């Protein structure tokens, strides 16, 4: 795991997480309906692509 992998995973998480949050949680942002369940859902929407991207880049580096 290198800094390059982590930076790339953060960028992927920001782009993909924002897109998915816009699709799935637009009503929360539009109406300001922030409760603990919605906040956790929004955070996990960023964490998931980060983990997937980091995992796949580490696995790809081990194969090469």
N, C-alpha and C positions, 0 to 999 in steps of 0.2 A: 504494500500500500504506500503510494507516494503522494506528495503534495499535489502533483498534477492530477492524479486520480480523484482526490478529494475536491479540488477546485472544479473539475469537470462535473462531478456528481452534484455539487452545489448548484452549478449553472443549470444542469438538467432538472434538478428539483425545483428551482425557481420558475423555469419556463413551463415545465409539464404540470407542476403543482398549481401554478396560477391559472393555467388553462382549465385544468380539472375543477378547481374551486370556482372559476367563473361559470362553468357548466353546471356543476352539482350544487353549489351553495349561493347562487346569485340572489336568492330570496333573503338569505341571512344578511348579505351586504346591503341589499336594496331597502329592506325594512328595519335593519338594525337589530335583528332578533338574536343577539349574542347571549347564549346561555352556555353553561359548561359543556353540555353535549355537543353543541355546534362548534365551539372553540376546539374541542378535542378532535372532532371530525376534520376541521380545517387544518389543524397541525398535522394530523396523520396523512392528509392528502399531500403535504410537502415531504414528510418523512419517507413515505413509501417509494416515490421515484428516486430519492436520494439513495436509499438502501439498494434498490434494484440496480441502479447505475454503478454504484461502487462495487457491488458484488460481481457484476458482469465484467467490469474493467479489470478487477483483480483476477478473475478466472481467465480472461483473455490473455493477460500478461503471463500467467503460468503456463498456458498452452504454447505460446510463441517462444 
